[in-house]
Amino acid sequence: MSKLARIMLLIGVVLVITTPAMSQCDGASPAAVYLGGARGAGLVILGGAGIGKISVTAVESMARQPEAAANIQTT
């Protein structure tokens, strides 16, 4: 696993662990609410980047080996 992947995994774990704690605060300040929303948006962006990377890799694989395109699309 690359260093960048480890860092991203650590950030994701920290965000997943801390978000429920922030959501259970009664009378939380607006800044805390916005921070929770920003964390959620960040997770969505990371997920979108991952799906994009998968798509790019699949298209590159099909370009390099057209005979394997059916198997790649099925997967």
Stockholm file with secondary structure:
# STOCKHOLM 1.0

chainA/1-75         MSKLARIMLLIGVVLVITTPAMSQCDGASPAAVYLGGARGAGLVILGGAGIGKISVTAVESMARQPEAAANIQTT
#=GR chainA/1-75 SS CCHHHHHHHHHHHHHHHHHHHHHTCTTCCHHHHHHHHHHHHHHHHHHHHHHHHHHHHHHHHHHHCGGGHHHHHHC
#=GC SS_cons        CCHHHHHHHHHHHHHHHHHHHHHTCTTCCHHHHHHHHHHHHHHHHHHHHHHHHHHHHHHHHHHHCGGGHHHHHHC
//
